[in-house]
């Protein structure tokens, strides 16, 4: 009998210790670097500490992907137990974590490893379904195929407060057209195929939230329950308003609120809020 598939992810899933235990997943940390000080996300620095230091720092932090060895250590341990491995990671457009994971896979040709590039900031929405499918005894190929279909169905929308961090980090993508026009506007962005796409510009946070709700209605399939995660980068107030509006207007099978931590906070900057969502009809695990 084949051993249960194990799920590996990285720290940008921003899983709580309770979720890590519940799903029995293995988390590889990315690093955030302030000058000569580097910290492993989720281990050496909290989100609160990060945003406090970001506010007082004269230079912007940078991030660093896990090493190949970080992955081979975990993969080797799991493979020795006979476990196939599904490794789900932050968008390759934001980090080289996927490249390190793929290189580690090459170094362990006898292990059964599949690597999924989420191409999104909503990557954590893939971890729970993958872990649940693994617990039900699904094979590695079945879970990979189901997760890739789900990944293609997730919508990720958000509102930026500043383009400074994307611009300085060289990850501005489709939002480049907004440079020089950010004063008194709230750009609504979609994360599609790992790139930022500008969908609209609103003048107020309230109008931006209503626009996001309208986009959700357009993308939903009938009245099927939806899974939603509301996220923010040190911008709790509008995130709470968005969460309350979603709860009021949609049939939510799941509705969570989390603060994105140091790595995504470095790329996006403070003041961002948004959500990721998918219809329950989009999650059809292979039988």
Helices and strands as residue ranges (DSSP letters): E 6-10, G 11-13, H 17-23, E 26-28, E 31-34, E 37-40, H 47-56, E 62-64, H 68-80, E 85-89, H 97-107, E 113-117, H 124-135, H 140-153, E 155-159, H 164-168, G 173-178, E 186-192, E 195-202, H 205-219, E 226-232, H 236-249, E 252-259, H 262-268, E 273-279, G 280-282
